[in-house]
Amino acid sequence: MTQTFDPAVITAQSRQAAEELLAAAKLRPRDIFVVGCSSSEIVGGHIGKDSSMEAAAAVLAGILPVVQAQGLYLAAQCCEHLNRAIVLERAAAEKYGYTEVNAIPQPHAGGSWATNCWQKFSDPVLVEEVRAGAGIDIGGTLIGMHLRRVAVPVRLSLNQIGCANILCARTRPPYIGGCRAVYQER
């Protein structure tokens, strides 16, 4: 059963989560920031059953300006009906050499989140996968397949957006070597 939600609160929570994670992640300009978002979970429903274009739009309104202000690319994960493909700006897909696939997300085949991003991005394409430097999983969407190795959990001051639990991660280069190795701080 879905609950009523306040889009302004969802936008503020989304903005806060993105700002906190990006402060911890220390990404470089033109890095990829991935977000998987269950709008159903945000409004108190069950993932994949209560899609809300309004909730997804509120999340996008909070996250996109933060990502753009840091010169990053936002990657929007689709739902399982599109095999968790990614909506990405064409410039990012070309920069990273990702192959475009042929589908357009819809609220019930890709999800409200991916659909909103497709509609809002300037030149969207769909790709099968990315290797993002950090990301937010809103509502149990399983973004791990789209993060670079090695993922490091990041705890924020909030643990939910709306009714949806959030999990955040940044990535770091793998440590190699042994006890004599010296590692860079980043």
Salt bridges, closest charged atoms under 4 A:
GLU100 OE1 - ARG90 NH1 3.14
ASP123 OD2 - ARG90 NE 2.97
GLU129 OE1 - ARG131 NH2 3.64
